Amino acid sequence: MSEASHPFDQAIALVPQGDGEFLGHTHPGYANFIGPYGGITAAQTLNAVLLHPQRLGEPVAFTVNFAAALADGPFTAKARPARTNRSTQHWIIELLQNGEVVATGTALTAVRRETWSGHEAVMPEVPRPLDVPRTPRKGVEWLHRYDMRFLEGMVPRKWEGQGADESVTRLWVRDEPLRPLDFASLAALADNFFPRIWLRRATQTPIGTVTMTVYFHADSAVLAQTGTSFLLLQAKGQGFRNGYFDHTGQLWNEAGELLATTTQVVYYKE
């Protein structure tokens, strides 16, 4: 399957309009309960930086703030380098519909150099992905864009208000159809977690992600080596109070390399 025909590439496609402005369009394949899947909005926002002719280096950090749900239809993405240094570049991004901001973002790109490397976040010992049954896909459309294989922390089978003491989720996941991993798809995968409060309370609490940050620990060479393999995703909630909670997450490839870490703040309603 060519990149142009893959649903993900169709969804993040941006047409240059000049002066750091791009025209995009929502994609039905990534529809969520209200508006698009947040991961695809994140990927579209980051792609405005990736496609910018002035970009220096590769993404190191990226934050997207969801100001409103995108409506089905066209949108404008604007990206500008706020400051460029010798090896780093700081970006400001906006997504707009009908002249109103629906998402904002910041990014740090950099020219990486060879240094001592290591990580303390160690991939847990889990069964290999093909030894784990595929999780049935039900519900919103974006779930059909991923091959998910849950190890623990699936959405409650029964919404009885008796949740778990912890909100840990672990799953193997990859794009479907298969697609080689890159920064945009890694950013989208970082939003592949169900709301932690659903696990803690086993109640269908209305939620909405407010802000999401991804820290990229892998460069493009590592992502290319990862290719179309599964990633192991893990997330755990931290604090729940007064209508907001957060979680942290990690994404490894099958070789145990830490590709990215992520944090997210989510609004919830009683």
Backbone as CSV, one residue per row, in Angstrom:
resi,resn,N_x,N_y,N_z,CA_x,CA_y,CA_z,C_x,C_y,C_z
1,MET,0.852,-1.193,0.000,0.000,0.000,0.000,0.884,1.237,0.000
2,SER,0.645,2.138,-0.921,1.428,3.369,-0.974,1.018,4.300,0.147
3,GLU,1.956,5.219,0.520,1.652,6.153,1.596,0.412,6.980,1.275
4,ALA,0.297,7.409,0.003,-0.815,8.286,-0.371,-2.159,7.608,-0.170
5,SER,-2.206,6.260,-0.282,-3.476,5.560,-0.169,-3.760,5.104,1.251
6,HIS,-2.809,5.252,2.168,-3.032,4.828,3.548,-3.931,5.835,4.252
7,PRO,-4.924,5.371,5.008,-5.834,6.303,5.679,-5.115,7.329,6.552
8,PHE,-4.041,6.924,7.222,-3.326,7.864,8.081,-2.716,8.996,7.264
9,ASP,-2.105,8.664,6.148,-1.483,9.694,5.314,-2.531,10.597,4.677
10,GLN,-3.679,10.023,4.343,-4.778,10.863,3.852,-5.228,11.837,4.935
11,ALA,-5.281,11.353,6.187,-5.795,12.169,7.282,-4.860,13.314,7.656
12,ILE,-3.537,13.091,7.566,-2.598,14.135,7.992,-2.106,14.987,6.832
13,ALA,-2.600,14.706,5.621,-2.156,15.453,4.451,-2.457,16.942,4.610
14,LEU,-1.476,17.776,4.329,-1.608,19.230,4.411,-1.118,19.842,3.108
15,VAL,-1.887,20.769,2.578,-1.533,21.426,1.318,-0.937,22.795,1.631
16,PRO,0.315,23.050,1.238,0.940,24.346,1.542,0.180,25.504,0.900
17,GLN,-0.009,26.561,1.693,-0.666,27.772,1.214,0.289,28.961,1.209
18,GLY,1.533,28.728,1.655,2.517,29.797,1.717,2.641,30.390,3.102
19,ASP,3.831,30.841,3.438,4.110,31.534,4.690,3.743,30.686,5.908
20,GLY,4.065,29.397,5.860,3.836,28.514,6.998,2.392,28.123,7.227
21,GLU,1.538,28.335,6.246,0.122,28.011,6.385,-0.209,26.811,5.497
22,PHE,-1.042,25.899,6.042,-1.408,24.682,5.327,-2.919,24.476,5.422
23,LEU,-3.458,23.821,4.411,-4.874,23.467,4.408,-5.007,21.966,4.602
24,GLY,-5.815,21.573,5.588,-6.065,20.165,5.844,-7.547,19.879,5.891
25,HIS,-7.869,18.598,6.141,-9.284,18.195,6.173,-9.411,17.020,7.130
26,THR,-10.487,17.011,7.914,-10.724,15.865,8.780,-10.984,14.622,7.942
27,HIS,-10.809,13.445,8.569,-10.941,12.184,7.842,-11.937,11.286,8.579
28,PRO,-12.923,10.722,7.869,-13.937,9.898,8.541,-13.365,8.646,9.193
29,GLY,-12.219,8.195,8.722,-11.624,6.987,9.282,-11.108,7.151,10.691
30,TYR,-10.997,8.395,11.173,-10.490,8.647,12.525,-11.526,9.380,13.377
31,ALA,-12.789,9.139,13.101,-13.861,9.782,13.864,-13.929,9.215,15.276
32,ASN,-14.202,10.095,16.240,-14.368,9.715,17.634,-15.809,10.008,18.056
33,PHE,-16.097,9.964,19.337,-17.455,10.250,19.808,-17.885,11.654,19.395
34,ILE,-17.024,12.635,19.682,-17.265,14.020,19.290,-16.012,14.514,18.578
35,GLY,-16.119,14.802,17.298,-14.952,15.241,16.547,-14.001,14.095,16.263
36,PRO,-12.797,14.403,15.768,-11.836,13.363,15.427,-11.136,12.793,16.661
37,TYR,-10.530,11.628,16.487,-9.619,11.034,17.462,-8.500,12.034,17.763
38,GLY,-8.246,12.281,19.048,-7.257,13.279,19.419,-5.872,13.002,18.873
39,GLY,-5.526,11.711,18.720,-4.214,11.371,18.188,-4.016,11.842,16.760
40,ILE,-5.092,11.814,15.961,-4.944,12.269,14.578,-4.834,13.783,14.525
41,THR,-5.533,14.491,15.432,-5.377,15.940,15.506,-3.952,16.297,15.921
42,ALA,-3.395,15.540,16.859,-2.008,15.760,17.264,-1.070,15.563,16.074
43,ALA,-1.282,14.495,15.306,-0.423,14.212,14.159,-0.541,15.299,13.094
44,GLN,-1.749,15.807,12.876,-1.929,16.894,11.906,-1.199,18.153,12.364
45,THR,-1.278,18.445,13.656,-0.610,19.619,14.198,0.896,19.496,14.056
46,LEU,1.441,18.332,14.415,2.882,18.117,14.281,3.313,18.131,12.823
47,ASN,2.465,17.638,11.931,2.839,17.572,10.519,3.055,18.956,9.911
48,ALA,2.395,19.967,10.481,2.620,21.337,9.999,4.059,21.769,10.231
49,VAL,4.682,21.245,11.281,6.103,21.502,11.527,6.967,20.621,10.636
50,LEU,6.605,19.341,10.549,7.408,18.410,9.752,7.489,18.832,8.286
51,LEU,6.429,19.454,7.766,6.401,19.852,6.355,6.934,21.263,6.116
52,HIS,7.201,21.987,7.184,7.609,23.390,7.031,9.000,23.474,6.395
53,PRO,9.150,24.307,5.372,10.447,24.377,4.669,11.584,24.913,5.527
54,GLN,11.286,25.574,6.633,12.332,26.125,7.495,12.711,25.206,8.652
55,ARG,12.139,24.018,8.701,12.387,23.138,9.848,13.853,22.755,9.954
56,LEU,14.344,22.785,11.190,15.699,22.356,11.511,15.619,21.115,12.383
57,GLY,16.244,20.028,11.961,16.322,18.835,12.780,15.030,18.046,12.858
58,GLU,14.942,17.229,13.913,13.807,16.325,14.112,13.110,16.636,15.436
59,PRO,11.853,16.211,15.581,11.119,16.504,16.822,11.759,15.865,18.054
60,VAL,11.851,16.646,19.107,12.304,16.170,20.407,11.153,16.237,21.414
61,ALA,10.384,17.316,21.361,9.241,17.486,22.256,8.114,18.155,21.490
62,PHE,6.882,17.774,21.861,5.708,18.304,21.154,4.525,18.328,22.107
63,THR,3.820,19.439,22.139,2.617,19.574,22.956,1.477,20.074,22.088
64,VAL,0.308,19.481,22.258,-0.891,19.969,21.577,-1.958,20.220,22.633
65,ASN,-2.616,21.372,22.534,-3.693,21.754,23.441,-4.996,21.772,22.651
66,PHE,-5.981,21.012,23.128,-7.236,20.864,22.411,-8.215,21.930,22.919
67,ALA,-8.365,22.991,22.157,-9.233,24.099,22.572,-10.698,23.819,22.278
68,ALA,-10.957,23.027,21.247,-12.329,22.665,20.872,-12.258,21.463,19.937
69,ALA,-13.355,20.721,19.854,-13.399,19.594,18.926,-13.499,20.109,17.493
70,LEU,-12.691,19.539,16.593,-12.802,19.912,15.195,-14.136,19.431,14.635
71,ALA,-14.751,20.260,13.828,-15.934,19.839,13.086,-15.491,19.135,11.806
72,ASP,-16.312,18.261,11.284,-15.987,17.605,10.019,-15.839,18.658,8.926
73,GLY,-14.710,18.599,8.223,-14.486,19.565,7.158,-13.069,20.095,7.154
74,PRO,-12.827,21.153,6.394,-11.476,21.691,6.255,-11.027,22.448,7.500
75,PHE,-9.728,22.567,7.633,-9.135,23.375,8.686,-7.822,23.961,8.156
76,THR,-7.332,24.979,8.828,-6.067,25.614,8.481,-5.063,25.353,9.596
77,ALA,-3.857,24.961,9.223,-2.767,24.781,10.176,-1.713,25.841,9.902
78,LYS,-1.307,26.521,10.958,-0.274,27.548,10.850,0.885,27.185,11.766
79,ALA,2.095,27.169,11.228,3.282,26.871,12.020,4.338,27.929,11.751
80,ARG,5.012,28.346,12.803,6.103,29.311,12.624,7.212,29.021,13.626
81,PRO,8.451,29.142,13.178,9.563,28.997,14.117,9.694,30.267,14.960
82,ALA,9.475,30.137,16.276,9.569,31.300,17.161,11.021,31.707,17.390
83,ARG,11.914,30.714,17.385,13.342,31.002,17.531,14.133,29.834,16.972
84,THR,15.205,30.151,16.264,16.105,29.144,15.720,17.501,29.388,16.261
85,ASN,18.062,28.386,16.924,19.424,28.459,17.427,20.328,27.606,16.553
86,ARG,21.539,27.360,17.008,22.487,26.605,16.187,21.991,25.195,15.883
87,SER,21.440,24.525,16.884,21.014,23.137,16.675,19.593,22.870,17.156
88,THR,18.888,23.891,17.662,17.521,23.707,18.139,16.600,24.749,17.532
89,GLN,15.330,24.396,17.514,14.331,25.291,16.935,13.023,25.148,17.720
90,HIS,12.411,26.289,18.053,11.194,26.310,18.845,10.038,26.772,17.967
91,TRP,8.922,26.025,18.042,7.805,26.230,17.124,6.513,26.564,17.865
92,ILE,5.677,27.351,17.205,4.320,27.637,17.652,3.375,27.257,16.517
93,ILE,2.318,26.504,16.866,1.393,25.987,15.848,-0.038,26.292,16.259
94,GLU,-0.891,26.557,15.282,-2.315,26.742,15.519,-3.104,25.978,14.467
95,LEU,-4.226,25.407,14.885,-5.223,24.856,13.970,-6.469,25.711,14.092
96,LEU,-7.025,26.117,12.938,-8.188,27.004,12.944,-9.288,26.467,12.039
97,GLN,-10.531,26.695,12.448,-11.706,26.442,11.613,-12.610,27.664,11.695
98,ASN,-13.037,28.132,10.541,-13.917,29.310,10.477,-13.323,30.496,11.235
99,GLY,-12.009,30.616,11.164,-11.327,31.737,11.787,-11.126,31.622,13.280
100,GLU,-11.568,30.497,13.892,-11.427,30.315,15.331,-10.417,29.211,15.633
101,VAL,-9.638,29.408,16.689,-8.624,28.434,17.078,-9.299,27.210,17.683
102,VAL,-8.955,26.043,17.183,-9.463,24.794,17.750,-8.358,23.994,18.436
103,ALA,-7.100,24.292,18.127,-5.977,23.633,18.793,-4.748,24.522,18.683
104,THR,-3.918,24.474,19.705,-2.627,25.154,19.668,-1.552,24.129,19.976
105,GLY,-0.338,24.448,19.609,0.752,23.522,19.876,2.089,24.216,19.947
106,THR,3.026,23.551,20.571,4.423,23.973,20.568,5.274,22.750,20.257
107,ALA,6.430,22.982,19.697,7.328,21.880,19.381,8.768,22.338,19.523
108,LEU,9.608,21.399,19.867,11.060,21.604,19.854,11.641,20.607,18.873
109,THR,12.320,21.105,17.870,13.069,20.250,16.963,14.551,20.513,17.183
110,ALA,15.372,19.526,16.845,16.809,19.678,17.096,17.600,18.758,16.186
111,VAL,18.829,19.155,15.939,19.793,18.298,15.253,20.472,17.466,16.328
112,ARG,20.171,16.193,16.369,20.727,15.328,17.409,22.189,14.990,17.096
113,ARG,22.944,14.714,18.142,24.339,14.327,17.987,24.608,13.076,18.810
114,GLU,25.654,12.365,18.440,25.996,11.133,19.145,26.528,11.459,20.536
115,THR,25.921,10.874,21.558,26.345,11.037,22.947,26.133,9.719,23.678
116,TRP,26.531,9.676,24.937,26.151,8.555,25.788,24.627,8.500,25.837
117,SER,24.085,7.296,25.774,22.632,7.148,25.770,22.213,6.006,26.685
118,GLY,21.005,6.090,27.193,20.442,5.042,28.034,19.073,5.491,28.513
119,HIS,18.361,4.599,29.171,17.077,4.994,29.738,16.771,4.132,30.946
120,GLU,16.043,4.721,31.889,15.674,4.024,33.117,14.275,3.433,33.039
121,ALA,13.492,3.857,32.076,12.166,3.269,31.876,12.348,1.954,31.108
122,VAL,12.209,0.850,31.798,12.483,-0.467,31.228,11.170,-1.116,30.798
123,MET,11.168,-1.671,29.604,9.977,-2.333,29.101,9.650,-3.541,29.965
124,PRO,8.405,-3.672,30.426,8.048,-4.835,31.254,8.113,-6.129,30.446
125,GLU,8.295,-7.223,31.152,8.305,-8.530,30.504,6.867,-8.948,30.225
126,VAL,6.552,-9.093,28.962,5.187,-9.419,28.543,5.259,-10.425,27.401
127,PRO,4.163,-11.132,27.124,4.143,-12.032,25.965,4.366,-11.258,24.673
128,ARG,4.913,-11.939,23.684,5.132,-11.314,22.393,3.787,-10.998,21.746
129,PRO,3.730,-9.989,20.879,2.428,-9.539,20.365,1.620,-10.602,19.649
130,LEU,2.269,-11.449,18.843,1.508,-12.453,18.098,1.047,-13.605,18.982
131,ASP,1.529,-13.631,20.244,1.046,-14.625,21.199,-0.135,-14.099,22.005
132,VAL,-0.530,-12.863,21.748,-1.629,-12.233,22.472,-2.830,-12.131,21.531
133,PRO,-4.001,-12.597,21.956,-5.177,-12.508,21.079,-5.487,-11.062,20.711
134,ARG,-5.918,-10.883,19.511,-6.313,-9.556,19.072,-7.586,-9.126,19.793
135,THR,-7.590,-7.892,20.271,-8.746,-7.373,20.984,-9.838,-6.999,19.984
136,PRO,-11.064,-7.493,20.167,-12.157,-7.127,19.250,-12.364,-5.614,19.238
137,ARG,-12.657,-5.089,18.071,-12.845,-3.652,17.914,-14.327,-3.333,17.827
138,LYS,-14.785,-2.541,18.783,-16.177,-2.112,18.797,-16.217,-0.627,19.113
139,GLY,-17.237,0.033,18.575,-17.414,1.435,18.932,-16.987,2.377,17.832
140,VAL,-16.316,3.448,18.208,-16.021,4.542,17.288,-15.064,4.102,16.183
141,GLU,-15.059,4.860,15.084,-14.380,4.444,13.869,-12.869,4.372,14.019
142,TRP,-12.258,5.274,14.784,-10.793,5.295,14.831,-10.201,4.003,15.385
143,LEU,-10.966,3.267,16.183,-10.467,2.002,16.721,-10.138,1.016,15.607
144,HIS,-10.790,1.146,14.464,-10.546,0.234,13.345,-9.247,0.550,12.606
145,ARG,-8.590,1.631,12.965,-7.334,2.001,12.325,-6.123,1.394,13.035
146,TYR,-6.374,0.610,14.095,-5.272,0.040,14.868,-5.529,-1.428,15.186
147,ASP,-4.453,-2.202,15.165,-4.462,-3.590,15.631,-4.032,-3.550,17.093
148,MET,-4.995,-3.695,18.020,-4.734,-3.602,19.453,-4.784,-4.986,20.083
149,ARG,-3.823,-5.254,20.978,-3.780,-6.525,21.697,-3.510,-6.222,23.173
150,PHE,-4.584,-6.138,23.945,-4.484,-5.726,25.341,-3.918,-6.842,26.212
151,LEU,-2.985,-6.452,27.072,-2.422,-7.339,28.074,-3.107,-7.131,29.422
152,GLU,-3.416,-5.894,29.748,-4.170,-5.559,30.948,-4.689,-4.133,30.817
153,GLY,-5.710,-3.827,31.630,-6.215,-2.471,31.660,-7.142,-2.125,30.514
154,MET,-7.913,-3.106,30.046,-8.912,-2.850,29.015,-10.081,-2.091,29.640
155,VAL,-10.887,-1.457,28.817,-12.098,-0.801,29.290,-12.952,-1.817,30.060
156,PRO,-13.545,-1.409,31.176,-14.340,-2.359,31.976,-15.400,-3.077,31.144
157,ARG,-15.565,-4.373,31.416,-16.603,-5.145,30.725,-17.995,-4.724,31.187
158,LYS,-18.083,-4.351,32.472,-19.355,-3.928,33.033,-19.162,-2.581,33.716
159,TRP,-20.075,-1.669,33.440,-20.017,-0.332,34.031,-20.853,-0.339,35.319
160,GLU,-20.266,-0.859,36.378,-20.989,-1.043,37.627,-20.498,-0.116,38.739
161,GLY,-19.591,0.815,38.416,-19.119,1.743,39.420,-18.152,1.152,40.425
162,GLN,-17.600,-0.017,40.121,-16.611,-0.646,40.991,-15.334,-0.850,40.193
163,GLY,-14.507,0.181,40.167,-13.303,0.151,39.355,-12.122,-0.466,40.069
164,ALA,-10.967,-0.398,39.421,-9.729,-0.964,39.953,-9.027,0.054,40.849
165,ASP,-8.107,-0.453,41.685,-7.333,0.424,42.556,-6.254,1.174,41.772
166,GLU,-5.841,0.601,40.655,-4.852,1.243,39.792,-5.386,1.299,38.372
167,SER,-4.803,2.192,37.581,-5.300,2.376,36.215,-4.239,2.022,35.176
168,VAL,-3.423,1.017,35.462,-2.371,0.620,34.525,-2.978,-0.066,33.307
169,THR,-2.531,0.340,32.133,-2.895,-0.325,30.885,-1.621,-0.694,30.139
170,ARG,-1.590,-1.899,29.624,-0.510,-2.332,28.731,-1.138,-2.989,27.519
171,LEU,-0.645,-2.645,26.335,-1.141,-3.271,25.116,-0.096,-3.182,24.020
172,TRP,-0.133,-4.161,23.136,0.610,-4.094,21.882,-0.297,-3.449,20.845
173,VAL,0.270,-2.602,19.990,-0.560,-1.924,18.989,0.290,-1.572,17.772
174,ARG,-0.334,-1.547,16.613,0.301,-1.065,15.390,-0.785,-0.543,14.463
175,ASP,-0.370,0.263,13.502,-1.326,0.806,12.538,-1.950,-0.309,11.708
176,GLU,-3.205,-0.094,11.332,-3.872,-1.010,10.402,-4.627,-0.202,9.351
177,PRO,-4.317,-0.443,8.067,-3.315,-1.346,7.524,-1.908,-0.989,8.014
178,LEU,-0.976,-1.914,7.808,0.387,-1.684,8.251,0.964,-0.444,7.588
179,ARG,1.747,0.279,8.359,2.386,1.504,7.865,3.684,1.694,8.620
180,PRO,4.799,2.020,7.931,6.065,2.254,8.635,5.940,3.402,9.629
181,LEU,6.531,3.221,10.793,6.452,4.213,11.856,7.235,5.467,11.504
182,ASP,6.690,6.631,11.853,7.411,7.885,11.741,6.952,8.784,12.894
183,PHE,7.440,10.022,12.923,7.124,10.894,14.053,5.624,11.197,14.148
184,ALA,4.984,11.405,13.018,3.559,11.732,13.044,2.733,10.572,13.585
185,SER,3.011,9.361,13.115,2.227,8.220,13.593,2.563,7.872,15.036
186,LEU,3.802,8.117,15.463,4.169,7.893,16.859,3.422,8.865,17.770
187,ALA,3.285,10.115,17.327,2.511,11.088,18.098,1.056,10.648,18.217
188,ALA,0.500,10.116,17.141,-0.884,9.642,17.179,-1.034,8.452,18.117
189,LEU,-0.079,7.541,18.087,-0.135,6.364,18.944,-0.046,6.731,20.422
190,ALA,0.576,7.861,20.727,0.705,8.289,22.122,-0.642,8.631,22.742
191,ASP,-1.682,8.748,21.924,-3.030,9.034,22.435,-3.919,7.797,22.373
192,ASN,-3.308,6.618,22.302,-4.053,5.384,22.084,-4.653,4.797,23.353
193,PHE,-4.600,5.532,24.458,-5.069,5.020,25.744,-6.492,5.469,26.045
194,PHE,-7.296,4.563,26.590,-8.614,4.939,27.075,-8.467,5.779,28.347
195,PRO,-9.456,6.572,28.694,-9.342,7.434,29.875,-9.121,6.622,31.158
196,ARG,-8.120,7.041,31.937,-7.793,6.329,33.172,-8.967,6.305,34.148
197,ILE,-9.768,7.339,34.142,-10.866,7.408,35.100,-11.909,6.337,34.832
198,TRP,-12.004,5.854,33.594,-12.935,4.761,33.303,-12.498,3.488,34.026
199,LEU,-11.191,3.265,34.106,-10.705,2.081,34.806,-10.865,2.224,36.313
200,ARG,-10.603,3.418,36.834,-10.676,3.627,38.278,-12.113,3.572,38.799
201,ARG,-13.089,4.037,38.007,-14.453,4.169,38.507,-15.442,3.204,37.855
202,ALA,-15.074,2.601,36.727,-15.995,1.732,35.981,-17.325,2.424,35.750
203,THR,-17.225,3.713,35.439,-18.392,4.530,35.151,-18.129,5.282,33.851
204,GLN,-19.108,5.355,32.977,-18.926,6.036,31.693,-18.941,7.552,31.894
205,THR,-17.874,8.020,32.477,-17.729,9.437,32.785,-17.410,10.223,31.527
206,PRO,-18.125,11.302,31.225,-17.764,12.145,30.074,-16.379,12.760,30.281
207,ILE,-15.544,12.700,29.256,-14.166,13.194,29.365,-13.776,13.954,28.101
208,GLY,-12.668,14.662,28.179,-12.087,15.306,27.006,-10.643,15.656,27.290
209,THR,-9.734,15.223,26.433,-8.322,15.571,26.620,-8.142,17.069,26.416
210,VAL,-7.428,17.688,27.335,-7.175,19.121,27.279,-5.806,19.406,26.673
211,THR,-4.819,18.645,27.100,-3.466,18.864,26.582,-2.695,17.554,26.598
212,MET,-1.829,17.366,25.626,-1.021,16.155,25.512,0.388,16.533,25.081
213,THR,1.370,15.945,25.743,2.767,16.183,25.395,3.433,14.864,25.056
214,VAL,4.276,14.875,24.034,5.054,13.695,23.651,6.523,14.087,23.633
215,TYR,7.352,13.287,24.306,8.798,13.454,24.257,9.369,12.318,23.415
216,PHE,10.040,12.666,22.335,10.580,11.665,21.413,12.010,11.308,21.832
217,HIS,12.218,10.040,22.178,13.545,9.571,22.568,14.252,8.861,21.421
218,ALA,13.543,8.601,20.352,14.117,7.932,19.187,14.280,8.925,18.045
219,ASP,15.290,8.692,17.226,15.441,9.509,16.022,14.820,8.775,14.841
220,SER,14.883,9.394,13.680,14.220,8.815,12.508,14.826,7.473,12.111
221,ALA,16.119,7.263,12.393,16.747,5.986,12.048,16.150,4.852,12.873
222,VAL,15.930,5.076,14.166,15.330,4.054,15.025,13.894,3.789,14.594
223,LEU,13.157,4.850,14.250,11.780,4.659,13.797,11.749,3.851,12.502
224,ALA,12.698,4.116,11.603,12.755,3.366,10.345,13.058,1.889,10.608
225,GLN,13.937,1.613,11.571,14.260,0.224,11.911,13.054,-0.480,12.538
226,THR,12.254,0.274,13.270,11.058,-0.297,13.884,10.036,-0.686,12.820
227,GLY,9.933,0.120,11.781,9.104,-0.224,10.629,7.638,-0.406,10.976
228,THR,7.084,-1.560,10.596,5.657,-1.839,10.812,5.429,-2.758,12.011
229,SER,6.438,-2.907,12.861,6.314,-3.795,14.016,5.349,-3.225,15.050
230,PHE,4.971,-4.060,15.986,4.137,-3.627,17.097,4.927,-2.727,18.040
231,LEU,4.208,-1.851,18.739,4.752,-1.091,19.857,4.045,-1.538,21.124
232,LEU,4.793,-1.579,22.221,4.188,-1.824,23.524,3.908,-0.481,24.172
233,LEU,2.641,-0.244,24.507,2.219,0.998,25.139,1.816,0.721,26.579
234,GLN,2.205,1.626,27.464,1.845,1.513,28.874,1.452,2.883,29.396
235,ALA,0.403,2.927,30.197,-0.033,4.194,30.784,-0.553,3.951,32.187
236,LYS,-0.434,4.983,33.027,-0.953,4.923,34.387,-1.366,6.324,34.818
237,GLY,-2.525,6.428,35.446,-2.964,7.705,35.972,-2.137,8.118,37.167
238,GLN,-2.170,9.422,37.474,-1.419,9.921,38.620,-2.330,10.632,39.617
239,GLY,-2.939,11.751,39.218,-3.797,12.484,40.127,-5.160,12.747,39.524
240,PHE,-6.206,12.619,40.325,-7.586,12.853,39.908,-8.197,13.840,40.908
241,ARG,-8.536,15.044,40.461,-9.090,15.998,41.419,-9.820,17.127,40.687
242,ASN,-10.983,17.477,41.214,-11.721,18.673,40.796,-11.918,18.760,39.285
243,GLY,-12.249,17.628,38.688,-12.597,17.637,37.276,-11.470,17.428,36.287
244,TYR,-10.243,17.168,36.782,-9.110,16.934,35.874,-8.262,15.788,36.418
245,PHE,-7.703,15.005,35.505,-6.707,14.005,35.906,-5.610,13.968,34.860
246,ASP,-4.493,13.357,35.229,-3.395,13.219,34.278,-2.943,11.766,34.226
247,HIS,-2.227,11.429,33.179,-1.559,10.141,33.133,-0.206,10.294,32.468
248,THR,0.661,9.337,32.731,1.947,9.248,32.044,1.950,7.956,31.240
249,GLY,2.723,7.936,30.171,2.783,6.752,29.338,4.142,6.572,28.698
250,GLN,4.418,5.335,28.297,5.669,4.998,27.612,5.351,4.157,26.383
251,LEU,6.185,4.314,25.349,6.021,3.552,24.112,7.366,2.942,23.737
252,TRP,7.402,1.592,23.677,8.609,0.864,23.299,8.367,0.110,21.992
253,ASN,9.447,-0.190,21.257,9.314,-1.108,20.130,9.580,-2.525,20.613
254,GLU,9.443,-3.490,19.725,9.581,-4.888,20.119,10.993,-5.215,20.590
255,ALA,11.988,-4.421,20.177,13.362,-4.633,20.609,13.625,-4.065,21.999
256,GLY,12.612,-3.431,22.601,12.773,-2.874,23.932,13.342,-1.475,23.952
257,GLU,13.402,-0.832,22.797,13.909,0.545,22.748,12.786,1.512,23.121
258,LEU,13.077,2.426,24.024,12.109,3.434,24.421,12.012,4.477,23.316
259,LEU,10.861,4.538,22.666,10.679,5.455,21.542,10.165,6.817,21.985
260,ALA,9.255,6.822,22.954,8.641,8.079,23.378,8.027,7.905,24.756
261,THR,7.907,9.018,25.473,7.118,9.080,26.691,6.082,10.179,26.508
262,THR,5.007,10.107,27.276,3.921,11.052,27.064,3.224,11.377,28.373
263,THR,2.678,12.558,28.445,1.813,12.964,29.551,0.550,13.554,28.949
264,GLN,-0.528,13.521,29.741,-1.798,14.025,29.238,-2.649,14.497,30.409
265,VAL,-3.350,15.596,30.190,-4.310,16.094,31.170,-5.694,16.012,30.548
266,VAL,-6.635,15.464,31.306,-7.976,15.166,30.793,-9.029,15.782,31.713
267,TYR,-9.989,16.441,31.125,-11.153,16.968,31.842,-12.177,15.857,32.011
268,TYR,-12.812,15.790,33.184,-13.915,14.853,33.358,-15.064,15.519,34.075
269,LYS,-16.249,14.993,33.829,-17.474,15.570,34.372,-18.223,14.533,35.161
270,GLU,-18.717,14.917,36.325,-19.515,13.999,37.154,-20.843,13.679,36.450
